[in-house]
Amino acid sequence: MSIDKQDVQKIAHLARLALTEDDVDQYQHSLSSVLALVEQMQSVDTDGVEPLSNPLEMTQRLREDIVTEENRRDAFLANAPKTDAGLFLVPQVIE
């Protein structure tokens, strides 16, 4: 697929870009190359190919879900000016 200069200028206008005539020619070539690559990729037969979450055949190492720190909630709440039932009380900001 080829893109013409009018299309490049329209895209530039929509994107609020100020392009010189040399820039228009350069972008016309670049955008046409990108669209040609997309066309080439769309022509590939992908029937029967399962989508991958990772291109490598590896599994992620996971650590055990164990508690590694002690509960310091009371120490943190001791620094607050106001608390109630284990929660921080803050001034109301929305009426």
Biotite code that builds the C-alpha atoms (Angstrom):
import biotite.structure as struc

atoms = struc.array([
    struc.Atom([0.000, 0.000, 0.000], chain_id="A", res_id=1, res_name="MET", atom_name="CA", element="C"),
    struc.Atom([1.322, 3.385, -0.934], chain_id="A", res_id=2, res_name="SER", atom_name="CA", element="C"),
    struc.Atom([0.486, 6.634, 0.744], chain_id="A", res_id=3, res_name="ILE", atom_name="CA", element="C"),
    struc.Atom([0.506, 9.928, -1.174], chain_id="A", res_id=4, res_name="ASP", atom_name="CA", element="C"),
    struc.Atom([1.599, 13.412, -0.148], chain_id="A", res_id=5, res_name="LYS", atom_name="CA", element="C"),
    struc.Atom([-1.962, 14.572, 0.519], chain_id="A", res_id=6, res_name="GLN", atom_name="CA", element="C"),
    struc.Atom([-2.431, 11.755, 3.028], chain_id="A", res_id=7, res_name="ASP", atom_name="CA", element="C"),
    struc.Atom([0.818, 12.679, 4.795], chain_id="A", res_id=8, res_name="VAL", atom_name="CA", element="C"),
    struc.Atom([-0.215, 16.332, 4.967], chain_id="A", res_id=9, res_name="GLN", atom_name="CA", element="C"),
    struc.Atom([-3.650, 15.386, 6.310], chain_id="A", res_id=10, res_name="LYS", atom_name="CA", element="C"),
    struc.Atom([-2.092, 13.147, 8.987], chain_id="A", res_id=11, res_name="ILE", atom_name="CA", element="C"),
    struc.Atom([0.348, 15.921, 9.881], chain_id="A", res_id=12, res_name="ALA", atom_name="CA", element="C"),
    struc.Atom([-2.520, 18.381, 10.204], chain_id="A", res_id=13, res_name="HIS", atom_name="CA", element="C"),
    struc.Atom([-4.490, 16.014, 12.440], chain_id="A", res_id=14, res_name="LEU", atom_name="CA", element="C"),
    struc.Atom([-1.375, 15.436, 14.580], chain_id="A", res_id=15, res_name="ALA", atom_name="CA", element="C"),
    struc.Atom([-0.688, 19.189, 14.644], chain_id="A", res_id=16, res_name="ARG", atom_name="CA", element="C"),
    struc.Atom([2.738, 18.749, 13.020], chain_id="A", res_id=17, res_name="LEU", atom_name="CA", element="C"),
    struc.Atom([4.372, 21.410, 10.902], chain_id="A", res_id=18, res_name="ALA", atom_name="CA", element="C"),
    struc.Atom([6.177, 19.633, 8.065], chain_id="A", res_id=19, res_name="LEU", atom_name="CA", element="C"),
    struc.Atom([8.382, 21.070, 5.346], chain_id="A", res_id=20, res_name="THR", atom_name="CA", element="C"),
    struc.Atom([8.169, 19.725, 1.787], chain_id="A", res_id=21, res_name="GLU", atom_name="CA", element="C"),
    struc.Atom([11.290, 17.618, 2.400], chain_id="A", res_id=22, res_name="ASP", atom_name="CA", element="C"),
    struc.Atom([9.701, 16.188, 5.556], chain_id="A", res_id=23, res_name="ASP", atom_name="CA", element="C"),
    struc.Atom([6.559, 15.276, 3.609], chain_id="A", res_id=24, res_name="VAL", atom_name="CA", element="C"),
    struc.Atom([8.629, 13.272, 1.107], chain_id="A", res_id=25, res_name="ASP", atom_name="CA", element="C"),
    struc.Atom([10.534, 11.517, 3.897], chain_id="A", res_id=26, res_name="GLN", atom_name="CA", element="C"),
    struc.Atom([7.367, 10.686, 5.851], chain_id="A", res_id=27, res_name="TYR", atom_name="CA", element="C"),
    struc.Atom([5.640, 9.509, 2.687], chain_id="A", res_id=28, res_name="GLN", atom_name="CA", element="C"),
    struc.Atom([8.430, 6.994, 2.097], chain_id="A", res_id=29, res_name="HIS", atom_name="CA", element="C"),
    struc.Atom([8.556, 5.909, 5.782], chain_id="A", res_id=30, res_name="SER", atom_name="CA", element="C"),
    struc.Atom([4.797, 5.483, 6.164], chain_id="A", res_id=31, res_name="LEU", atom_name="CA", element="C"),
    struc.Atom([4.547, 3.574, 2.884], chain_id="A", res_id=32, res_name="SER", atom_name="CA", element="C"),
    struc.Atom([7.293, 1.219, 4.117], chain_id="A", res_id=33, res_name="SER", atom_name="CA", element="C"),
    struc.Atom([5.480, 0.620, 7.388], chain_id="A", res_id=34, res_name="VAL", atom_name="CA", element="C"),
    struc.Atom([2.184, -0.070, 5.631], chain_id="A", res_id=35, res_name="LEU", atom_name="CA", element="C"),
    struc.Atom([3.920, -2.458, 3.221], chain_id="A", res_id=36, res_name="ALA", atom_name="CA", element="C"),
    struc.Atom([5.373, -4.356, 6.178], chain_id="A", res_id=37, res_name="LEU", atom_name="CA", element="C"),
    struc.Atom([1.932, -4.569, 7.794], chain_id="A", res_id=38, res_name="VAL", atom_name="CA", element="C"),
    struc.Atom([0.489, -5.933, 4.546], chain_id="A", res_id=39, res_name="GLU", atom_name="CA", element="C"),
    struc.Atom([3.277, -8.504, 4.393], chain_id="A", res_id=40, res_name="GLN", atom_name="CA", element="C"),
    struc.Atom([2.634, -9.580, 7.982], chain_id="A", res_id=41, res_name="MET", atom_name="CA", element="C"),
    struc.Atom([-1.125, -9.858, 7.362], chain_id="A", res_id=42, res_name="GLN", atom_name="CA", element="C"),
    struc.Atom([-0.537, -12.233, 4.457], chain_id="A", res_id=43, res_name="SER", atom_name="CA", element="C"),
    struc.Atom([1.090, -14.830, 6.745], chain_id="A", res_id=44, res_name="VAL", atom_name="CA", element="C"),
    struc.Atom([-1.106, -17.862, 7.453], chain_id="A", res_id=45, res_name="ASP", atom_name="CA", element="C"),
    struc.Atom([-1.511, -18.080, 11.243], chain_id="A", res_id=46, res_name="THR", atom_name="CA", element="C"),
    struc.Atom([-4.224, -20.737, 11.385], chain_id="A", res_id=47, res_name="ASP", atom_name="CA", element="C"),
    struc.Atom([-3.461, -23.273, 14.081], chain_id="A", res_id=48, res_name="GLY", atom_name="CA", element="C"),
    struc.Atom([-0.850, -21.086, 15.777], chain_id="A", res_id=49, res_name="VAL", atom_name="CA", element="C"),
    struc.Atom([-1.553, -20.608, 19.455], chain_id="A", res_id=50, res_name="GLU", atom_name="CA", element="C"),
    struc.Atom([-0.849, -17.161, 20.919], chain_id="A", res_id=51, res_name="PRO", atom_name="CA", element="C"),
    struc.Atom([2.104, -16.923, 23.282], chain_id="A", res_id=52, res_name="LEU", atom_name="CA", element="C"),
    struc.Atom([2.496, -14.850, 26.403], chain_id="A", res_id=53, res_name="SER", atom_name="CA", element="C"),
    struc.Atom([6.252, -15.238, 26.073], chain_id="A", res_id=54, res_name="ASN", atom_name="CA", element="C"),
    struc.Atom([8.304, -16.176, 22.990], chain_id="A", res_id=55, res_name="PRO", atom_name="CA", element="C"),
    struc.Atom([10.599, -18.368, 25.085], chain_id="A", res_id=56, res_name="LEU", atom_name="CA", element="C"),
    struc.Atom([9.691, -21.870, 26.227], chain_id="A", res_id=57, res_name="GLU", atom_name="CA", element="C"),
    struc.Atom([10.333, -21.091, 29.883], chain_id="A", res_id=58, res_name="MET", atom_name="CA", element="C"),
    struc.Atom([8.351, -20.974, 33.070], chain_id="A", res_id=59, res_name="THR", atom_name="CA", element="C"),
    struc.Atom([8.680, -18.169, 35.548], chain_id="A", res_id=60, res_name="GLN", atom_name="CA", element="C"),
    struc.Atom([10.373, -18.989, 38.819], chain_id="A", res_id=61, res_name="ARG", atom_name="CA", element="C"),
    struc.Atom([8.056, -18.227, 41.689], chain_id="A", res_id=62, res_name="LEU", atom_name="CA", element="C"),
    struc.Atom([8.938, -17.846, 45.347], chain_id="A", res_id=63, res_name="ARG", atom_name="CA", element="C"),
    struc.Atom([6.934, -19.291, 48.171], chain_id="A", res_id=64, res_name="GLU", atom_name="CA", element="C"),
    struc.Atom([4.167, -17.043, 49.468], chain_id="A", res_id=65, res_name="ASP", atom_name="CA", element="C"),
    struc.Atom([5.392, -16.642, 53.026], chain_id="A", res_id=66, res_name="ILE", atom_name="CA", element="C"),
    struc.Atom([5.433, -13.655, 55.385], chain_id="A", res_id=67, res_name="VAL", atom_name="CA", element="C"),
    struc.Atom([8.930, -12.175, 55.572], chain_id="A", res_id=68, res_name="THR", atom_name="CA", element="C"),
    struc.Atom([8.282, -9.064, 57.690], chain_id="A", res_id=69, res_name="GLU", atom_name="CA", element="C"),
    struc.Atom([6.572, -8.574, 61.002], chain_id="A", res_id=70, res_name="GLU", atom_name="CA", element="C"),
    struc.Atom([3.342, -6.628, 61.350], chain_id="A", res_id=71, res_name="ASN", atom_name="CA", element="C"),
    struc.Atom([4.341, -3.025, 62.199], chain_id="A", res_id=72, res_name="ARG", atom_name="CA", element="C"),
    struc.Atom([0.873, -1.500, 61.853], chain_id="A", res_id=73, res_name="ARG", atom_name="CA", element="C"),
    struc.Atom([0.743, -0.253, 65.451], chain_id="A", res_id=74, res_name="ASP", atom_name="CA", element="C"),
    struc.Atom([4.134, 1.457, 65.074], chain_id="A", res_id=75, res_name="ALA", atom_name="CA", element="C"),
    struc.Atom([2.985, 3.234, 61.917], chain_id="A", res_id=76, res_name="PHE", atom_name="CA", element="C"),
    struc.Atom([-0.330, 4.273, 63.435], chain_id="A", res_id=77, res_name="LEU", atom_name="CA", element="C"),
    struc.Atom([1.497, 5.692, 66.477], chain_id="A", res_id=78, res_name="ALA", atom_name="CA", element="C"),
    struc.Atom([2.960, 8.407, 64.208], chain_id="A", res_id=79, res_name="ASN", atom_name="CA", element="C"),
    struc.Atom([-0.444, 9.543, 62.919], chain_id="A", res_id=80, res_name="ALA", atom_name="CA", element="C"),
    struc.Atom([-2.193, 12.519, 64.526], chain_id="A", res_id=81, res_name="PRO", atom_name="CA", element="C"),
    struc.Atom([-5.593, 10.775, 64.447], chain_id="A", res_id=82, res_name="LYS", atom_name="CA", element="C"),
    struc.Atom([-6.582, 7.113, 64.120], chain_id="A", res_id=83, res_name="THR", atom_name="CA", element="C"),
    struc.Atom([-9.701, 5.050, 64.637], chain_id="A", res_id=84, res_name="ASP", atom_name="CA", element="C"),
    struc.Atom([-10.029, 1.252, 64.632], chain_id="A", res_id=85, res_name="ALA", atom_name="CA", element="C"),
    struc.Atom([-6.630, 0.797, 62.981], chain_id="A", res_id=86, res_name="GLY", atom_name="CA", element="C"),
    struc.Atom([-7.262, 3.392, 60.235], chain_id="A", res_id=87, res_name="LEU", atom_name="CA", element="C"),
    struc.Atom([-5.705, 6.788, 59.554], chain_id="A", res_id=88, res_name="PHE", atom_name="CA", element="C"),
    struc.Atom([-8.159, 9.682, 59.965], chain_id="A", res_id=89, res_name="LEU", atom_name="CA", element="C"),
    struc.Atom([-7.581, 12.552, 57.547], chain_id="A", res_id=90, res_name="VAL", atom_name="CA", element="C"),
    struc.Atom([-9.388, 15.872, 57.000], chain_id="A", res_id=91, res_name="PRO", atom_name="CA", element="C"),
    struc.Atom([-12.315, 15.717, 54.596], chain_id="A", res_id=92, res_name="GLN", atom_name="CA", element="C"),
    struc.Atom([-11.315, 17.094, 51.191], chain_id="A", res_id=93, res_name="VAL", atom_name="CA", element="C"),
    struc.Atom([-14.526, 16.497, 49.221], chain_id="A", res_id=94, res_name="ILE", atom_name="CA", element="C"),
    struc.Atom([-17.821, 17.937, 50.336], chain_id="A", res_id=95, res_name="GLU", atom_name="CA", element="C"),
])
